[in-house]
Amino acid sequence: MLRRLLNQCTFDVRLETKEPLLIKSGDSVVSGPDMTFVRTRRGGSPEPFIPGSSLKGTLRSHAERIARTLQAESVCGVFRGAEVKGCSWRMNGTGGRSDYRESCPACRLFGNTHWKGRFRTGDAYLVEEDRDVEPEVRDGVGIDRVSGGASRGAKFDLEVVPAGVRFSTRFEVVNFEAWQLGWVAYVVRDLMDQRVRIGTGTSRGLGRIEAHVDEISLEYVGEPDPLSDSLPGIGALVSEDERHDYGLVAEDRVPRPDRLDLTRPAGSLRSRAELDQWRDQQELLAAVAPAWDDYIQSASTVG
């Protein structure tokens, strides 16, 4: 399905730490903090960053929580009782169209060991104004599970990025079904409402972040229909055979917001709409969200 491009939605996002944040490095340390913040080199010097893999894992976990809240067992898990229920174990593993059709909603959007997902996220780097911020070293101590007090000899140090630091990243949803874009809209809105924590120590005052959406861009390949009052997902853009093989629906559309105009620049293959005002972004999120509501209510139990 990713061998050709049909549609794409991109979110340019700034993530601001509302509490100290720790994304642990896997490097061994001889001296210094026991838990160090992961770093990369930019402009010749090391600086903290949030790996895209850490961010995507957190967003997938939050998306699955949303799905299970609305419809129990609608997305796969590794184990349920004595049985293995993960999509990767249930598939035939050919990588063909049937693998997508047989996947749960989470594996359709985020992927699994047999199927590349629709959702992508890049690494999150410090914005230019915050690149001189240095992580802080804090004391930690282990807890005695019997007494509830500090455990003797269990002191450790951890390195955190303080609150108020901003990172920038990009989310992409490629060749999306309408319900997938609606699901991402719920996740993005929860990020904006500070309902998502990331990294280590989220149960003890670390990791709360807030998203600020700078721009949402929506793209389709080819000329847009100026008379259309809807935005199609891939189910409305592929052939009948492909819809059957991938398990898509022909009525894969959501209402087009009034102020969303797709235009095709000269010399470009893509029709594009760029939304950098919150009012316009909110209209798009509100338009696609009901597609997820309808889809998850009709989703079957996994396994």
C-alpha positions in Angstrom: 0.0 0.0 0.0 3.0 2.3 0.5 4.3 1.7 -3.0 2.3 4.7 -4.2 1.2 7.9 -2.5 -2.5 8.7 -2.3 -2.9 11.0 0.7 -0.9 12.3 3.6 -1.4 14.4 6.7 1.5 16.1 8.5 1.6 17.6 11.9 4.4 20.0 12.8 4.5 20.0 16.6 6.4 21.6 19.4 6.6 19.6 22.7 7.1 21.6 25.8 8.1 19.9 29.1 5.6 20.8 31.9 7.5 18.7 34.3 11.2 17.5 34.3 11.8 14.8 31.6 14.1 11.9 31.5 14.7 9.7 28.4 17.4 7.3 29.6 20.5 6.7 27.6 21.6 3.1 27.2 25.3 4.1 27.5 27.3 2.8 30.5 28.7 5.4 32.8 31.9 5.3 34.9 31.3 8.6 36.7 28.5 11.1 36.9 24.7 10.5 37.1 23.5 6.9 37.2 20.8 7.7 34.7 21.8 10.1 31.9 19.6 11.8 29.3 20.0 10.4 25.8 22.0 12.8 23.5 22.8 13.3 19.8 25.2 15.6 18.1 23.9 18.7 16.3 26.2 21.4 15.1 29.2 19.5 16.4 28.2 19.4 20.0 26.1 16.9 22.0 22.6 17.9 23.1 19.5 16.2 24.6 16.8 14.9 22.2 13.7 12.7 22.2 14.2 9.7 20.0 11.4 9.1 17.5 11.1 5.5 18.7 10.5 6.6 22.3 7.9 9.1 21.1 6.1 6.7 18.8 6.0 4.0 21.4 4.4 6.4 23.9 1.8 7.6 21.4 0.9 4.1 20.3 0.4 3.1 24.0 -1.8 6.1 24.5 -3.8 5.4 21.3 -4.4 1.8 22.4 -5.6 3.0 25.8 -8.2 5.2 24.0 -9.3 2.3 21.8 -9.7 -0.1 24.8 -11.6 2.5 26.7 -14.2 2.8 23.9 -14.2 -0.9 22.9 -12.6 -3.6 25.1 -10.1 -5.9 23.4 -10.4 -3.9 20.1 -6.6 -3.9 19.7 -4.2 -6.7 20.2 -2.0 -7.4 23.3 0.9 -9.7 23.7 -0.8 -12.1 26.1 -4.3 -12.5 27.3 -4.4 -15.3 29.9 -2.5 -18.3 28.5 -3.0 -17.4 24.9 -0.9 -15.2 22.6 -3.2 -12.6 21.0 -0.7 -10.3 19.2 -1.4 -9.7 15.5 2.2 -10.6 14.7 1.6 -14.1 16.0 -1.7 -14.6 14.3 -0.7 -13.6 10.8 0.6 -15.8 8.0 3.6 -13.5 7.7 3.6 -13.1 3.9 3.6 -9.3 4.1 0.7 -9.3 1.6 -2.6 -7.5 1.6 -4.2 -10.1 3.9 -1.8 -9.1 6.7 -3.3 -5.6 6.7 -6.8 -6.8 6.5 -6.3 -9.2 9.5 -4.5 -6.6 11.6 -6.1 -4.9 14.6 -6.6 -1.1 14.4 -3.4 -0.3 16.3 -1.3 -2.5 14.0 -3.0 -1.0 10.9 -2.0 2.4 12.0 1.3 1.9 13.8 2.6 -1.4 12.2 3.9 -4.7 13.6 6.6 -7.2 12.7 4.9 -8.0 9.4 3.3 -4.7 8.4 4.8 -1.2 8.1 2.5 1.3 9.8 0.8 4.4 8.4 2.0 6.6 11.3 5.6 8.0 11.4 7.3 10.3 13.8 10.7 11.9 13.7 13.2 12.6 16.4 12.3 15.6 18.6 15.1 18.2 18.7 15.5 21.3 20.9 14.2 24.4 19.3 16.8 27.0 18.5 16.1 29.2 21.5 16.4 26.3 24.0 19.6 24.7 22.6 21.7 26.1 25.4 19.7 24.4 28.1 21.7 21.9 30.2 20.1 18.9 31.9 19.9 19.0 35.7 21.1 16.3 38.1 18.7 15.2 40.8 18.9 12.8 43.6 16.8 9.6 43.7 16.3 7.0 46.3 14.9 3.5 46.3 11.8 2.7 48.4 11.6 -0.1 50.9 8.4 -1.9 50.0 7.8 -3.1 53.6 8.4 0.2 55.5 7.4 2.6 52.8 10.5 4.7 53.6 13.9 5.1 51.9 15.8 1.9 51.2 19.3 2.0 52.7 22.0 2.0 50.1 19.6 2.6 47.2 20.5 6.2 46.4 21.0 7.1 42.8 21.3 10.2 40.6 19.3 11.0 37.5 19.7 13.7 34.8 16.6 15.5 33.7 15.6 18.2 31.2 13.8 20.8 33.3 10.3 22.1 32.8 9.7 24.8 30.2 12.0 23.3 27.5 10.7 22.9 24.0 11.4 20.2 21.4 10.2 20.2 17.8 9.1 17.2 15.7 6.8 16.0 13.0 4.1 13.4 12.8 3.0 11.9 9.5 0.1 9.7 8.6 0.6 8.3 5.1 -2.1 6.7 2.9 -4.6 7.0 5.8 -8.1 5.7 6.2 -10.4 8.4 7.5 -10.8 6.7 10.9 -7.0 6.6 11.3 -6.8 10.3 10.9 -9.6 10.7 13.4 -7.7 8.5 15.9 -4.5 10.6 15.5 -6.7 13.7 16.1 -7.7 12.3 19.5 -4.1 11.5 20.4 -2.9 15.0 19.3 -5.7 16.7 21.3 -4.7 14.7 24.4 -1.1 15.8 23.9 -2.3 19.4 23.8 -4.3 18.9 27.0 -1.2 17.5 28.8 -2.7 14.0 29.2 0.4 12.2 27.9 3.6 11.4 29.8 6.8 10.2 28.3 10.1 8.7 29.4 11.2 7.4 32.8 9.6 8.1 36.1 6.2 9.1 34.8 4.6 7.8 38.1 6.8 10.0 40.3 6.5 13.5 38.8 8.4 13.2 35.6 7.5 13.3 31.9 4.3 15.5 31.5 4.4 17.3 28.2 2.2 19.7 26.2 1.9 19.8 22.5 1.6 23.0 20.4 0.6 22.4 16.8 2.4 24.9 14.5 0.9 23.6 11.3 -1.2 20.8 9.8 -0.8 20.1 6.1 -3.1 17.8 4.2 -2.1 16.4 0.8 -3.6 14.4 -2.0 -2.0 13.3 -5.3 -3.7 14.8 -8.3 -6.3 17.5 -8.8 -8.8 18.1 -6.0 -12.5 18.0 -6.8 -13.6 21.7 -6.3 -17.2 20.6 -5.9 -16.6 17.9 -3.4 -17.8 18.5 0.2 -15.8 15.6 1.6 -12.2 14.5 2.3 -11.5 10.9 1.2 -9.5 8.2 2.9 -7.7 5.6 0.8 -10.8 3.4 0.7 -12.4 6.0 -1.6 -9.3 6.3 -3.7 -8.4 2.7 -4.6 -9.9 0.1 -6.9 -12.7 -2.3 -5.8 -10.2 -5.2 -5.8 -7.8 -3.3 -3.5 -10.6 -2.4 -1.2 -11.6 -6.1 -0.9 -8.0 -7.3 -0.5 -7.0 -4.7 2.2 -10.4 -4.8 4.0 -11.3 -1.1 3.2 -14.7 0.5 2.7 -15.8 2.6 -0.2 -17.6 5.1 2.0 -14.2 6.2 3.4 -14.9 10.0 3.6 -15.4 12.7 6.2 -17.0 16.2 5.7 -14.6 18.8 4.4 -14.3 21.8 6.7 -15.6 25.1 5.2 -12.3 26.9 5.3 -10.2 24.0 4.0 -9.2 24.6 0.4 -6.9 22.2 -1.4 -4.8 23.8 -4.1 -2.3 22.3 -6.5 0.7 24.6 -7.2 2.1 24.8 -10.7 4.6 22.0 -11.4 3.5 19.9 -8.4 1.8 16.5 -8.3 0.2 17.2 -4.9 -2.9 19.2 -4.0 -2.2 20.7 -0.6 -3.9 22.6 2.3 -1.8 24.2 5.0 -3.5 25.1 8.3 -1.4 27.3 10.6 -4.3 28.9 12.5 -5.8 27.1 15.5 -9.4 27.8 14.4 -8.7 26.0 11.1 -6.8 23.2 12.7 -9.7 22.6 15.2 -12.2 22.4 12.4 -10.1 19.6 10.7 -9.7 17.7 13.9 -13.4 18.0 14.7 -14.3 16.8 11.1 -12.2 13.6 11.2 -12.8 12.5 14.8 -16.3 11.0 14.2 -14.8 8.6 11.7 -12.8 7.0 14.5 -15.9 7.0 16.8 -17.9 5.1 14.2 -15.1 2.7 13.3 -14.1 1.6 16.9 -17.8 1.0 17.8 -18.0 -1.5 15.0 -14.6 -3.0 15.5 -14.5 -6.7 16.3 -12.8 -8.3 19.3 -9.2 -9.3 18.5 -8.4 -12.9 18.7 
